Every structure is written in structure tokens, then in C-alpha cells.
């Protein structure tokens, strides 16, 4: 149950906004003036009527306990999710001043919720019964998988030849070739149904223009790509967990497996990355009881935010199911048992030396791993020449910040939060340095997103 004192903070609501314009418009609607008949339930539902330009007010309802994150319904014509009315309603609800009292949901909210819950129940029943096209004809599915594996093997063999040609001709020729060679190679890997190989091939084309030291970086990435090729071609000889990791890195889809972990999961961080085709959202969770870290991935078409949204600093009781593969953090969100609520829980931290060692240990299970999730305890952001680092307050070691972190405005939020005093920082630690994602002050306080 969501209690009155557990309502979200305004920053957590605004983190749901799809863009800056929605945040600004939603903030203007976060007062009681335009709203009537607003209410909320213990089950995590908020509703209200918002006065608009027409004769009829907009009917707005938010389900905070949705299986895929908060869900929204509004009678306005906006195509943004959430729209400004949903954001404004949630901002009104965060105030906790009686403007959104406990009540029974009105008919428009009840009908929408019944439809959503019915659809979720049908999905659950289908999943438990194993129904669906994939299980309807397992023999056909097996043949499709074999054909795809053959195409990927042909693509990996071709990629090996291209890497050999590059090394035989010398790395200096890669700079003259430009992006075209590797874009064409990536397209060939897409044809081979190996999107993971395609992405890594495409990255090779950008390394010669990445600044001083690029030949070393190119050689390193070529070696990792060669290792992945060989891993795929010899996957039958690998241990099961490593073979699953190779399949995942190659780009084969997988389903969660293993027992689901029910826990009180803290939302550590949420951030998006985008390219011309896809927006990828990464959400890091920490299980307070299981002491496990999990990664949720959600996708949206280019220019559109993914639907799954869990603001930083909230906690929810839910099940999380891990994906197969050695050293993999990716998981799937399962059944929820409570709406997200504010919490002062924070994950336990380690020093910078242990964080670096943790990344090294993880590479034994997954050599292609760019970084691992780590919480640093009692660190201070300090300048190091033209860069920045996080230094242990009680030791003499430090981790350099990655180039990505140095170019984000979150760096200055971190510096301001610290003020020269130790802070707790969650982020990703890898071969490019440490990328801070969320921080907590030394004294009890709310999480501060840095991305």
C-alpha cells in the first residue's frame, strides 16, 4: 500500500517527462486551480479532471502500480506519454496537502483500470500456460534457429577475413578508409542477423577519428571482436554460461530464466542513449534483501521515449528474473506487489580500489563487458589536471571520471552536493573510467540523479 507519507517527490515526477517542454507545461498544472474531483487510492491510482480549452474537462488517470512502470490515460489529444495533464496531476498529488484525497475511483478511472488489469491477467495466464506461437510449433522454431545460426556463422567467418585483411595491410590504412568500409561491414552483419557483431563493426569505423592513441584502441577493439567471432564459431565447446554470454553479445534474443527474485528493489539510476534508429533506456535496481544489482532495458523508436519509467530514489516490491549468461546483470521486471514509493534506503558502498578490482573480476566471465555497476562510499570529487576523479576520503586511491561524465552537467551537481565532503556515488566502473549516475549526501537525504 502507498501511504500518504510515501508520496513521490516533485523531481521524481518530473523525471517521467518525455522532454523539457512537457516538464515545463506539467509544472504549470501542478496546482489545485485547474483540477476538480481529484483523488487517489491505496492501490496506487491517481485521477482528476483538468480544465482545458474546451467545454469538457480532460479526464486524467495514472496507474502507479503498472507492471511496466507508471501508466497513463488522458482524454486530451496529446501524443506524449505522459502528457502534461498526467504530470500536473502527479505533481498535485506529491504535495500531500489534501488536494488529492483518498477516495473511490470514478467510473472513467475504474473502467480503464479494469481493462488494464484484465489484459495483464491474460498475459500472465498465457505465460504460465506456455501458449503462443513459439511453443505452438517447436520443430519450426528449431529450424528457424538453425538457419539463423548458419547465417551468423557465415557472417562471423566473413568478419574474421576482414579483420585479417585490416591487420595484414596495417592499421594506418584504417584512417584513410573512413567509415565507409565498416558501415558496409556492419550492413553485412545485419544481413547475417547478427546485430551485436554489426554494432561492434560500426564502432571500429569511428575509432580512427577519436583522437591521439587511436591505433592502440583500434587494435584492442579488433582483438575483442575477433574473440567474439571465435567464441561464436566455437560456442559448442564453451561452458554453458559463457556460451549464453556469447549468444547475447552476438545479438541473439534471449528470455529470462532461473527463479524470480522477489525483493524490495531500489531504483538506483535511469538514463537514455539514442542513435538514429533506437532509444535505449537503462534502469539500474538494487535488491535490499538479496544484495543483488539488476539492469532493466527498455526501447523506443528513434525520437520517442521508452514506456518503462522508474524515477530514481523510489523503491518497489516486485519480482525480477535474470537473463542467462555469465556475469550478466540484465533482468526482466515481473509481478509487482506494491506501487513505487519513496525510501531513504541506499546500497552499501566500497572504496575505489575494490571497485576497480570488481570490474577486473567481472571480465573473467564477460571479456566484452564495458563496465560494472558499483556504489562508492565516502568519496570526494576532485580535479586532476584537465580531468576529474573520485578520491577515497579515508585512503590514497582514486578513480578517474570517464569522458562521458566530464561532459555532463551532472558533474557539477555532484561537486555542489559534495562541497568538499564525502558522498556516496552509484555509477558504472569500466576501462574508460567511472561514470557517476546517482549520489547521496553524507547525511541522510534523497538520491540526486546525475544523468
HELIX and SHEET records of a PDB file:
HELIX    1   1 UNK A    4  UNK A    6  5                                   3    
HELIX    2   2 UNK A   10  UNK A   14  1                                   5    
HELIX    3   3 UNK A   20  UNK A   28  1                                   9    
HELIX    4   4 UNK A   84  UNK A   94  1                                  11    
HELIX    5   5 UNK A  107  UNK A  129  1                                  23    
HELIX    6   6 UNK A  133  UNK A  136  1                                   4    
HELIX    7   7 UNK A  138  UNK A  169  1                                  32    
HELIX    8   8 UNK A  172  UNK A  191  1                                  20    
HELIX    9   9 UNK A  195  UNK A  207  1                                  13    
HELIX   10  10 UNK A  214  UNK A  233  1                                  20    
HELIX   11  11 UNK A  235  UNK A  237  5                                   3    
HELIX   12  12 UNK A  240  UNK A  250  1                                  11    
HELIX   13  13 UNK A  352  UNK A  365  1                                  14    
HELIX   14  14 UNK A  403  UNK A  406  1                                   4    
HELIX   15  15 UNK A  410  UNK A  418  1                                   9    
SHEET    1   A 5 UNK A  71  UNK A  74  0                                        
SHEET    2   A 5 UNK A  58  UNK A  63 -1                                        
SHEET    3   A 5 UNK A  45  UNK A  50 -1                                        
SHEET    4   A 5 UNK A  35  UNK A  40 -1                                        
SHEET    5   A 5 UNK A 101  UNK A 102  1                                        
SHEET    1   B 5 UNK A 292  UNK A 301  0                                        
SHEET    2   B 5 UNK A 278  UNK A 287 -1                                        
SHEET    3   B 5 UNK A 261  UNK A 274 -1                                        
SHEET    4   B 5 UNK A 314  UNK A 322 -1                                        
SHEET    5   B 5 UNK A 331  UNK A 336 -1                                        
SHEET    1   C 5 UNK A 292  UNK A 301  0                                        
SHEET    2   C 5 UNK A 278  UNK A 287 -1                                        
SHEET    3   C 5 UNK A 261  UNK A 274 -1                                        
SHEET    4   C 5 UNK A 314  UNK A 322 -1                                        
SHEET    5   C 5 UNK A 341  UNK A 342 -1                                        
SHEET    1   D 6 UNK A 398  UNK A 400  0                                        
SHEET    2   D 6 UNK A 387  UNK A 392 -1                                        
SHEET    3   D 6 UNK A 371  UNK A 384 -1                                        
SHEET    4   D 6 UNK A 423  UNK A 430 -1                                        
SHEET    5   D 6 UNK A 433  UNK A 440 -1                                        
SHEET    6   D 6 UNK A 448  UNK A 449 -1                                        
END                                                                             
